[in-house]
Every structure is written in structure tokens, then in C-alpha cells.
């Protein structure tokens, strides 16, 4: 029995979304760049590091959420497995948790109109 190949989802940000970064991140183009800099003083995982504003809604993102948000700009065709693998590698969580939480976060962003996910 043949199985259907899984179709890759296309995830893209909706414009305009205003982003306000924590002052410790202002000199970095994105969270992934800050996290690989040995001189970066990592903020607590629960700290708000990025605030988003879209159509009168305000969203506060923690380090992991902001990391995922920035990955959407860095990868030309981001999808859940690629993003979750980056979360797994960078934040040392188990793969299943990374996949589940990444999917939940992307679904939340989509439900608030911040991203579009096409299948």
C-alpha cells in the first residue's frame, strides 16, 4: 500500500506587524543571531523579549516564541519540522515537545492573523 507524500506547508508572516525588541536585543538583527553570540547575556526564558502589534492587538513573546518568529524570516520555506528541529537544537527540549509546541504556537499566530499557513 502506498502512502501519500506529506505536502509541505508554506508559512509566511502577514504584513504589517510592528515588532519591538527588548533593549538587550537591539544590536542584533534577530534572536538566532543573538543566541550564537558568546557575548550575549541570555534573558530568562519567561522574559518578554519581543512585542508584536497587529490590527490593534498586542502580543508579548518569550525567547522561544521570538526565536520561532524570527525563523520565519530566515528560512525561505519554513515548515513545522524545520522550525521544531531548530527549537530542539537551540533550547534542548525533547523533539516531541518541540514539534507539539511549535505547531501550537504557529496555530495561535495564524488564529490571530499574524501568519498564513497554506497547505
C-alpha positions as CSV (number, residue, x, y, z in Angstrom):
1,X,0.0,0.0,0.0
2,X,1.4,3.4,-1.0
3,X,1.2,6.3,1.3
4,X,0.6,9.8,0.1
5,X,3.7,12.1,0.4
6,X,3.1,14.7,3.0
7,X,2.7,18.1,1.5
8,X,4.9,20.9,2.8
9,X,3.2,23.7,4.4
10,X,4.1,27.3,3.4
11,X,4.2,29.6,6.4
12,X,4.5,33.4,5.9
13,X,4.1,36.5,8.0
14,X,1.2,38.8,7.4
15,X,2.2,42.5,6.9
16,X,2.2,44.9,8.7
17,X,3.2,43.6,12.1
18,X,5.1,46.1,14.3
19,X,7.9,44.5,16.3
20,X,9.5,46.0,19.4
21,X,12.6,44.2,20.7
22,X,14.0,44.1,24.2
23,X,16.7,46.7,24.6
24,X,19.3,43.9,25.1
25,X,18.5,42.6,21.6
26,X,18.5,45.9,19.7
27,X,22.0,45.4,18.3
28,X,21.1,42.0,16.7
29,X,19.1,41.5,13.5
30,X,17.2,38.6,15.0
31,X,17.1,36.2,18.0
32,X,19.0,33.4,16.3
33,X,22.0,35.8,15.8
34,X,21.9,36.9,19.4
35,X,21.9,33.3,20.7
36,X,25.0,32.3,18.8
37,X,26.9,35.4,20.1
38,X,29.1,34.3,23.1
39,X,28.9,37.8,24.4
40,X,25.1,37.9,24.5
41,X,23.7,37.8,28.0
42,X,20.7,35.5,27.7
43,X,17.5,36.7,29.2
44,X,15.3,34.5,31.3
45,X,13.2,32.1,29.3
46,X,10.0,33.7,30.7
47,X,11.0,37.3,30.0
48,X,9.2,39.2,27.2
49,X,11.9,39.8,24.5
50,X,9.6,40.8,21.6
51,X,6.3,42.6,21.4
52,X,4.2,42.4,18.3
53,X,1.4,44.8,17.3
54,X,-1.1,44.0,14.6
55,X,-4.5,45.5,14.0
56,X,-4.8,46.8,17.5
57,X,-3.8,43.5,19.1
58,X,-0.6,43.3,21.2
59,X,1.4,40.1,21.7
60,X,4.3,39.5,24.1
61,X,6.8,36.8,23.1
62,X,9.2,34.9,25.2
63,X,12.7,33.9,24.0
64,X,11.5,30.7,22.3
65,X,8.4,32.3,20.8
66,X,10.5,35.2,19.4
67,X,13.1,32.7,18.1
68,X,10.4,31.0,16.1
69,X,9.0,34.3,14.9
70,X,12.4,35.3,13.6
71,X,13.0,31.9,12.0
72,X,10.0,32.7,9.7
73,X,12.1,35.5,8.2
74,X,15.4,33.5,7.9
75,X,14.1,30.4,6.1
76,X,12.6,30.9,2.6
77,X,10.2,28.0,3.1
78,X,9.8,27.3,6.9
79,X,7.7,24.5,8.0
80,X,6.9,22.9,11.3
81,X,9.6,20.1,11.2
82,X,12.4,22.6,10.3
83,X,11.3,25.1,12.9
84,X,10.8,22.4,15.6
85,X,14.3,21.0,14.9
86,X,15.8,24.4,15.4
87,X,13.9,24.8,18.7
88,X,15.0,21.3,19.8
89,X,18.7,22.0,18.9
90,X,18.8,25.5,20.5
91,X,16.7,25.1,23.6
92,X,17.4,21.4,24.5
93,X,13.9,20.2,24.7
94,X,12.8,16.8,23.5
95,X,11.7,16.5,19.9
96,X,8.1,15.7,20.5
97,X,7.7,18.7,22.8
98,X,9.4,20.9,20.2
99,X,7.1,19.7,17.4
100,X,4.0,20.0,19.6
101,X,4.8,23.4,21.0
102,X,5.9,24.8,17.6
103,X,2.7,23.7,16.0
104,X,0.6,25.1,18.8
105,X,2.4,28.5,18.6
106,X,2.1,28.7,14.8
107,X,-1.6,27.8,15.0
108,X,-2.0,30.6,17.6
109,X,-0.2,33.1,15.4
110,X,-2.4,32.0,12.5
111,X,-5.6,32.3,14.5
112,X,-4.7,36.0,15.3
113,X,-3.9,36.8,11.7
114,X,-0.2,37.2,12.2
115,X,0.8,34.5,9.8
116,X,-0.8,32.5,7.0
117,X,-0.3,28.7,6.6
118,X,-1.1,27.2,3.3
119,X,-1.2,23.5,2.7
